[in-house]
């Protein structure tokens, strides 16, 4: 895992190496083990290295035999041994054991189509000296970030994080107001958009080719269609085959020349990763990591401990007071260069820091929920379909009854779940899911924002959803939307930023390319059927994990945000969102913000999500735009 940055000028204008040095330095946290540069004519490639494979010989940027193709790259290529063997058979000469080197040779064979042959997590920039061509590529599911911008002079600037691009003299630091509206709607900004005017995120499974001042972006992979049950093996057979494929994915993901461990939350996803790894190597040598909290309603460490004892792993556990999470807020605002409203980034960073004290690489369970239908929102989608069939009077009566429930600020309390459900229950599925996940509806954003240049975020969201898999069944359409937005730009972005801030590489075996292709073809009822989410995974893991783990309801990596905003963070909330400050800032309606703060403080309404989303924006704004 590393950080990359660079730029190319049009018309062979020489680059300024000092600019590249500044850009690359901003990414030192991603690569604390070294740096490297290529400055040659119109191109500048920079690299910060976190050494994982071939510690002595894997320095970047790296070139092919005649130095006509160069690459700077962040990630891991899991099918590198197979690629190396086939490329050597075609006459390519390797000078290192690093997985990086296969990229330049694969490009020599296939040109800009090379990315489709990669099984890995990656973001890369490749310079073709003979063609004066720069190629950017990002992995299929979006595990590694890649930001770019076209300059007014016809060049292109790129980097792992926006902060690197902001060091380039042609890149503006202007706030993108449509990006702000998207942030309020999603709690993050989905690719290809950004909070920075002029900056774009290369979407997952896409390549960008820059030549002669022009950039072309294209998709190189599309998920295969799901099969009908009549075309698929029986469910039990499919579950057995899934575990075999999953164990192979874990085997590919464990390749490392540095210590490796497993994030273990006690949920079925991370527990399955640990169980599969324990079938590949002695369990007592596997380091598993979990954290707990003094507040029992947010503490899941007992479940992780149960799995670790069941498997016999070398388990590491630490309990934190909630104050330790609160103290992270200034740090998070410092290393996030885009506002991010998912509060679980705080405990994710604590877990990453804890694991980094023992290992350099960790395996996690990310991706299973979005590929195998693990979220309770998929259950809610079925319930909403029934709700919409009720007479209007019955729906109104239900809404009134739920509205009278007393506010409970506990972790995913009953009244919170019911009120969130009703926010989206009457809407079409794509909009319902986002209402359940997000902080603000389109109408609420219109009331909140007073700045111009905004957009209809809900119409944009519906248009995006309609273009994914329009002819598929309802569950597959919903899963595709999660895989297009929530997975890459919330879940994977969170893990990348939280882990790379302390120099830890986190890998996701569920997102292995071969395994993803296999999971995508599964019949929908194998994923969510018989009123059971992640049905196939639970069947495959039965007998390998304790029954209580398989039967546990989904529970996120939560922290007591609702309580904090009424207690220890109330002062910070008030200072960042007071009327005089908001009036000077000119973005938000002070009356609308004051209403939410006062209702939440009085316990009349639970505004934890919208207020946290605003708080995180203001912390980001202070860091990057000044108070």
C-alpha positions, 0 to 999 in steps of 0.5 A: 500500500502506498501513495501516488502523485504526479502530472503531465504537461501538454506540448512537452513542456518540462515539469517542475520537480519541486511541485512533484516533491510537494505533492508526494510529501502530502502522502507520506502517511500512506508510504512511510518507508520511502519515496521515489520520483521520475521527472523526465520532460513533460511527465512527473511521477511520484511515489510514497512506499509502504513496503509489503512485498520484495522489501529490497527490490520494489522501489517505484516508479518502476520501468520495463526493460528499455525504460519506455514504460514507467508506473507508479502504483498503490495496491496489491495484485493478487494474480501476479504469480500467474501473470509473471509466469505467462509474461516470462513465457512471452519473453519479458524479463523481470528484475524484481519480485515485486508485483509492480513489475508485472504492470509495465509488461502487461501494458506492453502486451495489451496496451490500455486494455491491460487493467481487465486482466488484473485481480487486485486492489489498485490505483496506478498511473502509467507513462508510455514514453513512446506515445506520450501517453498517460494511463490511469486505472483503478480496481474493479470495486474501488478499493484504492482511491485515485483523484485527477484534474485536467488543467487549463493548459491541457495537462493532467494532475493526479494523486491518491488523495486530493491534498496532493493535487492541491499542491499543484499551482494550476489546481484551485481550492474552490468549494464545489457547491453541487458537491456539498449538496451531494455530501449532505445527501449521501454523507460522502461524495460519490465518484466521479464527483468531488468537494473540490471544484475541478477535481474528479474521482476516477470511478471503480473499474475505469481507465483514463487515457491522456494523450495530446491534451485530451483525456478519455475515460472508459469502463473496462469491467462490468459485473456478470448477470445473475443466473436463474435458480434453474441454471444454478447448482442446488443451494447446498452445492453452491454454498460448498463451492462458495466456501472453496472459492472464498478460501482460495481468495483468502489464500491469494490475499495473505501473500506478504513479506511483512506480518499480517493479521485479521480485523475481527469484529465478531460479525459473520464477515470478518469471522468468516475471513478468520475461519478461512485463514485458519483452514490455510495455516495454524490458527495459533499463528494468526493474529486477530484484532478487535476493540471494545468500548466502555459503553456496553450498548456499543461494545461487540468485543465479547463476540470477537472474543468468542470467535477467537476462542472457537478458532484458536487464534492469537487474539489482541483486544483493547477497550477504549473509553468514548473520550478516546474516540472524541479526541480523534476528531481534530486528527481526522479533520486533519487527514481527511481532505473531503468531508465524510459523515460516516462516524464509524471512521473514528473506531475504524482508525482506532482499530487500525492504529491498534493493529499497526502496533503488531502487523503491517497488513490486515484482512477485513470483511468488507464487501460481503454486505453489498455483494451478498445482501447483508444490510437490514435495508434489504429487509426494509425494502420488502417491508416498504413494498408492503407498506406502499400497498396499505391504504393512505389512511393506514399509512398516515396512522402508522406515521402518526403513531411512530412520530409519537414514540419517545426519542431514545438516543441509544445505538440504533434504538427502535424509535430511530429505526422506525422513523428512519424506515418511514423516511423512505418507505413511500419512495421508489427503492433507489430513493428509499435506500438512500433515505435510510442510509443518508442524512438529508432528503432533497427537500431538506437540502433545499431548506438547508442550503442558501448558496447557489449552484446547487442541484437536484440530488434526488433526481441525479440519484434516480438517474444514476440508479436507472442506468446500472442494471435496468432489466435485473430483478429488484434485489440485484438492482439495489445491490448494484446501486450499493456497489456503485456508491455506498461500497466504494465511496463510504465503506472502502473510502473509510477503511482506506483513509482510516488505515492509511493514516497510520500506515496499515494496509487493509485487504478485502478477500470478499472483493477478490475479482474471481470471487466477485464474478462468482458471487454476481452470478448467484441467483438473488434468493441465494443472497437474500431468501427465506427472510434471511440476509447473506443466506449463502454465506451463513450456510457456507460458514455453518459448522465453522463458526459458533451458531450465535455468530451466524444468528446475530443481527447486523450491527455496524461499528457504532459510536454514541453520536446522539448522546455526544451531540447532547453532552460532550460535543454540544459545545463544539457543535454550538461553536461550529454552527452558531448563527454569526458563523453561519451567516459569515460562511454563507452556506447554510440557513441558520434558522434551519440549523438552530431548529435541529440543534435545539430539538435534538438537545431537548430530546424532542427529535433525534437529529444525530445523522444530520447534525453529525454530517454538518459537524464533520463538514465544519471541521473539514471546512476549518481545516481546508478553508479557514475559520 
